[in-house]
Amino acid sequence: MAHIRVEKLSKNYGTHEAVKSISFTINSGEIVGFLGPNGAGKSTTMKMLTGYLSPNTGLAHIKGIDVQVDPIRAQQEIGYLPENAPIYPEMTVGAYLNYCAKIRKLGRSERAHAIDQILDQVGIRDRYHQRIGELSKGYRQRVGLAQALLHKPPIVILDEPTSGLDPNQIRDIRELIQNIGQNRTVLLSTHILSEVQATCDRVIIINNGQLVADGGVDDVILQAQGGLVLIASFLKGKLMRTSEELQHLLNGIDGVTRSEIISGPDTEHRYRIHVSKDIRTEIFGFAVENHLSLVELQQSRSDLEDVFRQLTER
């Protein structure tokens, strides 16, 4: 079942088009990274999904509920942590969570049980009586995450949950998100692309308000680099062929779409080989047949940061 469905969603601020007719669907149980450079329209899209902003055109559905027609009912299905956590520094952690639980209309016993569970889930039980203003940034983010999860929503939307955190705090929040994603749908916006690659099943990338990529993390990376790519190096030794002559022979192997000569040691012929299938065995056979010493053969793999830069700098 589609937990989030967006159809041709657009938002203008005056003459500026922040979001330009984007469409996507997120199914139950997916952890999806929502990426884009600053000003791409990520936060605007999230605010439209959660009912905080109205779109100029298009539709947003949360578990089949039109957010514009019935925003309160849609918001009951969502746990939302905006970039700046909605916390009150003068309140204690316990008082704040009780306040949030009352807003969510949890009964007395239900409220106590929900808070007791969430304290352990996000690791803030020992901060229950502490004022929020005295907490570190990492613990304040945990408190913000706690309020988003109190009512056990099936959908969790997180906007830059690791912003401003140190590496240890980022790791802790990542583990929390992975635990949350075991039984919830998660839409996560962040600039830390290694976290998305480690945490998410799928990635949606927008740039200048337009959707530029949507798919499994590995699929998006593979598509952006143009398919499988192998790096191969052969010792020159007594071989009299030039790099260009050897490249011509490589291009004749079944499965090679093209090859490029790349820089390497003076003693080696080195190539980037674009292939339509895994032909590592064929390349080894090619080396044997041509009396070449194969000194390197590996699959070249871009990371999400390379792909993000490629897609958003176009």
Buried (B, 14 or more C-beta within 10 A) or exposed (E): EBBBBBBEBBBBEEEEBBBBBBEBEBBBBBBBBBBBBEEBBBBBBBBBBBBBBEBBEBBBBBBEBBBBEEBEBBBBBBBBBBBEBEBEEEBBBBBBBBEBBEEBEBEEEEBEEBBEBBBEBBBBEEBBEBBBEEBEBBBBBBBBBBBBBBBEBBBBBBBBBBBEBEEEBBBBBBEBBBEBBEEBBBBBBBBBBEBBBEBBBBBBBBBBBBBBBBBEBEEBBBEBBEEBBBBBBBBBEEBEBEBEEBBEBBEEBEBBEEBEBBEBEEEBBBBBBBBEEEBBEBBBEBBEEEEBEBBBBEEEEBEBEBBBBBBBEE
